[in-house]
Amino acid sequence: MLETLASEDRALYEQLGAAVPRHTTLPTPGAVHDLPATVATSKLLQTPLMPWQKWVARIASERHPQDPARYRYKYIYLTVPRQAGKTTAMRCVLTERALRQSNRVAFYTAQTGKDAAERWKDLIKRVDKSPLKRYAKIRMAAGSQALTFINGSVISPFTPSGESLHGYTPHDVFLDEIFVWTEQEGADLLGAIVPAQNTLPDSQIWLVSTMGNAHSEFMNEWHQKGIDSLQDPDTNIAIIDFGLPDGLDAFDPANWDIHPALGHTITKDDIAEAVAALSPGEFERAYMNRLVAADETFVPIEDWDALANTDQKPVPWGQICVGYDVAHGGDSSAVVAAWYDSNGTIQLRPLRTAPGSTWLPAYLREEVKPKRPRALGADGVGDTRALTDTLKNEGFATRPTELTPRDYSSACISFKNLIITKGLQHNGSPALRTAIMNAVTRPLGEGWAFSAAKSAGPIAELKAAVVAIKLLEQTKSTATVPKLRF
């Protein structure tokens, strides 16, 4: 990726260090942009930009190659963890644009009108303490709050409803914390904003938030639009997405380096305090910027936690069934083992979970197949089926078992029943726990199944576990010598 960047953009990216985006639109080499002016404005406001904020400002301010009066991207989709400084980045961009162009109109909103007003007041405080104070007029009256510069440009907060912008023609609209809005609420807002900007060639809409959950319909739709835009050279959407990649442990401090404000405005001690103060799901959402499950899991998570067994005993590989799965979209993959212990209780243990799927064929060929497990298989749909199709080129003369939709549905139902009846135990894997929390179900035939597409995040570990248990129930044990060592 770096080889396609201009030298100054490559230097900007390298300044990010370990906190590189999960997904990002790339700067166009040689394109006109407003980053230097935004950096200068941030210094006037006494909030110098961090590397990640510079990266965002560089992309968002890029001009259209055929019409420099326009921005290259109409929509800026930005998602970062809490305490990263996204509001600071937005107020620097808004102020720079207000100063640069006379009579420019900008509106900012957040979860509620009250939240928007409070964050707008943060900008007012910065302006009041800066050299810009002498060039600004502030109106604080509720309902008509405005920061007006002597060139006629205005920055105002507004309540997040379509009616709030009636009669206005805003150049810039910043929508903050969009994870709280339903699909309809978000559509109503855009339905009011987009037509109001039609006559303005240099208008832009920012959609900004920390990730939400499975009910964050509006944000989740835009997140996918942003990812899809990376494959479209003519898109008018830019995406900048900072957060912990799938397959990595959110509670391992070694992985916290992905937080873009770490080492600038927060420390690992600050993040550790958040771990202690927040629920696991809320910590992952807020500080690792991961999409988390809806408010309720398919089983109470405490019931799952109660089944942890950290003293699992090795058994011959001939007694072990192995399931594998590629997460929806291919962002991560998992391999999970299942076997009966001496008491007849099913034991579950992830063998490997990691980002991407390119590692999976070699792992199955070199680490699993030679040990001759009792059975190896997967669900026969989606990204997993595509990977299974490639295994014949990896030395698999016999295709791994694939569950039919009917078998997969019954396996999901059986998995839930095993949790309820305490018929299984697991090794306490954080990745498997996260998959349990992410899982959303869907109807399938006369039953139901876990949906990789609709779940709040990857569920590869869960699906691999479901398959492994189904294979265990379908097959008979054969004795072999090698043992699963921990």
N, C-alpha and C positions, 0 to 999 in steps of 0.2 A: 504493500500500500504506500509506504513512504516514498518509494522511488517515483511515484506519479506526482508528488507534491513539489511546488516551487521551493527554493531553498529557504525563504523566509517562513513559509508555512510548515515546512519540515521542522525547522527550529522551534516553532510554536508548539507543534505536536510533541516533540521530544521533551519540552519543558513539563509536560504532563506527568512524566515519570511513570510510576506504576498505575496511576489513576487514568488509564486510557478508557475511552468510551466502549461500551458493549456494541453499540451501533452508532455510526456517524456519517452524515453527508460530508464529502470532502471538498475543501476549497478548490475553486477553479484556478489553475496557474495563471498568473498575470491579471486576474480580474480586479477591477476597481472595488474598493471597500472602504469602510469608515473606521476601522479599528484604531488607527492612531488618534483620531479625534475622541473616540470613546475612552481610550486610555487616559488622555489628557483631562477629560471631564471627570473621570473617576478620581483623579488626583485633586481636582478642585473640590470635590465632595468629600475628600479625605477618606476615601475607601478604595485604595489601589486594587486593581483587578488581579485575581489569582490566575494562574495559567489556564484553568478550565474555563473561566469567564472570558478570557481573551479568545479562546478557541471558539466559543459560542458567538461572541461579538463579530469575529472575523467572518464566520459563515453567514450569520443573519444579516449582516450589512452588505454582503456582496451584491454588486449591481448587475443588472441584466446586460449581457454582451451586446444585444442589438439596440438597447435603449437604456443608457446609463441613468435616466431619470427614474427608472423602475428598479425595484429590488429583484434580484434573481429569484427569490422564493417568497411567495405570497404567505405561506404558512410556516411558522417555526414551531416544531414540536420539540419541547425540551423536558427531559425528566432526569432529576438528580436526587440524591439522598437528602434527608433533613440536615440542617446545619451546614449546608454546602455554600449558601450565599446566593441563592437564585434570585431573591428579591433585590439584593444589592446589585446584581448584574442587570436586572430589568430597569431599575431606577437610573443607573448610569446610561443605559441605552436611550431611555426616554428623554433624559435631560440633554444629552448630546444632540438628539434630533430636534428638540425644542429650540436649542440655542442656534443650531445651524440654519434652520429654515423658519422664516417669518410665518406667523399665523398657522403653525402646525398644531393640530388638535390630537391629544392622546387621552385614552381612558384606560383605567386599571380596575380590575375587580378580583375578588378572591372567593372563598367559600360563601361568605355573606357580605352584605353591604357594610356591616360593622367591621369585619375583618379587613375589607378593602380600605376603609377609612383609616384604620389604625396603621396599616402599612404605608399608606399615602402620607400620614403624619410623620413617619420615619424619614421620608424624603424631605419633608418640610424642615425637620430638625437639621438635616444635613445642609440644606440650602441656607438656613438661617445662620449656620456657623461657618459658612464659606464665603469667598469673595463674590459669589453670585448674589448674595443677599441684596445688594444695592440695585440689582437689575430685575428684581422679582417683586411681585405683589401677591399676597396670600389672603385668600378668603376662606374662613373656617366655618361659616354657617352651614349647619347640616342641610343637605339637599342642594347646596350650591357651592360646595368646596372646590376651590380651584387654585392652582399655582400658575400665575400668569407672568410671563417675562415681557420685557419692554418691547420686544419685537412682535408681540401679539400671540405667541405660542402659549398653549394652555395644557396642563396635565391635571386630570381630575379622577377621583374614584367614582365608582358607580355600583349600584346594587345589581347582582347578576340576574337580570331579567331582560327580555327583549324590549319591554316598554320603557326601561330606563334610558335607552339611547334614542328614543323617538325624537325626530327633528334634528338630530346631530349628524355631522359628516366627519367622522374621525379618521385621521390618517393611520394612527396606531391604536390597536386594542390588545391589551395584555390580559389574558385569562389565567389566573393563578389557582393552584390546587384544584384542578379540573377533575381529580379522582372522585370528588363528592357528588358529581352530577350524573343523573341518569341520561340515557341516550336521548330522551325527549327534551330534557332540560338543556342539554348541550345543543341539540338541534334548534331549539327555540332561540337561543342566544345567537348562534351563527346565522339563523334566518333573519335576524334583525341587523346584524353587523355587516354581512357581505353586501347586501343591496345598498347600504348606506355608504359603502366605500367605492362603489362602481365608478364614480366620476373622478376618483383620485388615483393617478397612475402610480404613485409611490406609497401606496397603503400596504399595511402588513398586519397579520394577526398572529399573536404568540399564544400557544397552548402549552401551559407549564404546570408541572406537578411532580411530587413524589408519587411512586406507584401506589395503586390502591388494591382492591380485591376483586373477586369474581363479579361483584355487583357494580363495579366501576365501568359501566357499559360505554359511556361516552369516551372516557380515556382509553379503554382497552381497544376500542375501534380505531382511534387515532394512533395508538401505538403500532398497530398492525399496518395502518396506512403508511406510517413513517418507515417501517421496515421494508414494505413493498416498494416505496419510492426509491430505495437504493438501487433497484434494478431498472429504473426508468430514467434515461438521460434527459428527458424533457419535462420531468416532474416540476411542480411548483411548491413541493413540500420539502422542507429540510428537517432531518431528525438528528438530535444530539442526545444520547442515552447513556448516562453514567450509572453503573451499579455492579453488583457482584454477579459474575456469569453463573449459569446453571452448572451444577455438579461440584461446586465448591462449598465448603462448610462455612456458614455465616458466623459461627461462634469461634472460629479459629483466628486469633489475632493476626496471624500471618497473612490472612486474606483481607484484613481491614485497610490495606494500602490502596484499595480501589476507591476509597472515599476521597473525592477530589479536593476537599478542604483540609485533609490530614497534613499536618506539618505547617499549615498556614494559619488557620483560625481554631482548629481543634487538635487534640492529641488522642493517642490510643487510650489513655486513662479516661478521657471524656467518653469514648465509645464504650469502654468497660463499665462505666457507671450507667450507661443506657441499658446494657445487657442486664444489670442487676435490677433496674427500675421498671423495665418493660416486660410484657409477655413475650415469649419467643417469636410469635407471629408478628407482633407489632414491631419488635426490634428488626426483624428481617425486612419488613416493609419500609420502615422509616429510615434506618441507617444503612442497610444494604441495598435499598431501593429495589426490592423484589415484589412482584405481584404475589399476594398471599391469598389463602383460601377465603371463602365467604365466612360469615360470622359463625357458622356451624359446620362441623365436619360430618361425614357420613356415619361416624361413630364418635362418641365423646373422646377427645384426645387423651383424657386421663385414663380411660379404659385401655387405650393402646399402650400408654406409658406403663401401666401396671403389669403388662405382659413381658417386660424386659427381663432377659436372662443373660447376665454377663459371664456366666460360667458354663457356656455350651461345651459339650464333650465331642472330640473328634470321632468320626465314624468312617468306615470304608467308603471310598468314592462310589462303589457300586450301589450304595444305599442312597445316594444323593441325586436329586433332580435339579436341573439348572434351567432357569428361565432368563431370557434377555429381552431388552426392549430399547427402541430408539424413541426419544421424546418427540412429540409433535413439533415439526419444524426442524428436527435434527440438531437442536442445541445441546443435547446431552444424551447419554446412554447409560444403561445399567445392566449388570449381570448379578443374579441373586440365586443362592442355593437354598434348597429345602430338603429336610430329612426327618424321619421319625427318631425320637430318642428312645431310651430303654423303657420309658413309661408310656410310649405310644403318642406322646405330644409332638406336634409338628414344630420343628425349629427352623427359623429363617435367618439368613445371614447374607447381606450383600457382599459379593466377592470383589466387585469393582464398580465404581460409578465415576464418570469423568465427562468433561465437556466434549461436544461433538460426537461423531460416530465412526470416524475413519480408523480409530484404534480398535474397534470392536471385532472385525473379522480376524485380525492377527491374534487378538487375545483369545478368542474362541478356538482358533486353530492350534496355538502354541501352549496355552495355559489350561484349557478345559478339555478339549478333545482327547489329548494323550492320556488323561487320567481315567477315561472311560466311565463317565457318570452313568447313572441308571437311565437317565433320559435328558435330552436337551431340546428346548423348544421355545416358541414365541407366539404371540398373537399374530394372526395372518392378515393384518391390514396396514395401510399407511406406510410411514417411513420404515417401520420394522420389516414389513414384507419386502420392500425394495432392497433392504440390506440382505435379507435371507436369500433373495434371488442371486446375489453376488457370491454366496458361499461356495457354490459349485466350482468357482475359480480359486477357492482357498483350500482345496484338498478335501472337501466334504463330498464323498461319493454318494452318501445318503443324505437327503434333505432333512434338516431338523424338523421335529413335529410342529405343526401349525394348528392352533386352535381354531375351530369353526366359530362363527358368530354365536351359535347356540351354546357351544362349549365355553366360550369366553363369558357369556352372560351367566351361566350356571356357576362358573368359577368365581366370578365377582360376588355372587350371592353367597356362595359357600365361604368365601374369605370373610365376609362380614359376620356370618354365623359363627365362624371359628373364633373371632374376636369376642363376640358376645358370650360364647360358652367357654371361653378360656382354653380353647383347643389348640392354640399355637403360642409360641414364644419367639422373641426376636432378640438380637444382640444390642439393642438400643441405638442403632444407626441413626444419626441426625438426618442423613439424606432420605432414608426411608420414612422417618417421621414427617419430614417436610412434604414428601409426596402424599402421605396420608392427609395432611392438612390442606393440600392443594386440591384434592380430588373432588370433582363434581360428577354426578351420575347423569345418565340419560336413559330413556326407554330403549329397549332392544328386544324385539319380538314380544313375547308375553312377560318378559322379565325386565332387567335393567343391567347396565354395565357402567364401568368407569369411562368417562369421556376424556381422551387426551386433548381434543380440540377445545372443549368448553371449560376445562379445569383452570384454576387460578394460576397455575404454573406447571412445570414439568412433573409428570407422574411416572416416569420410566421405572423407578425403583418399585413402585407399587404394582405396576402391570407385570414386571418381571417376576415379582413375588407371587402374584396371582397365578401366573402360568406355571411356575415351579411347583406350587401346591397342587394344581390340577394334574400335572404330570405325575406327581407322587401318588395321587389317588387312582390314577389310571393304570399304573404299571406295577409289576411285581419285582421284588428285590432279587438281585443276583449278586453273588459275593465276588469281590475283587480285593486286592491287597492294599493299594495306596490309600492313605487317609488324608482327609482335609485337615491341614494344620493351621493353627491360628497364630 
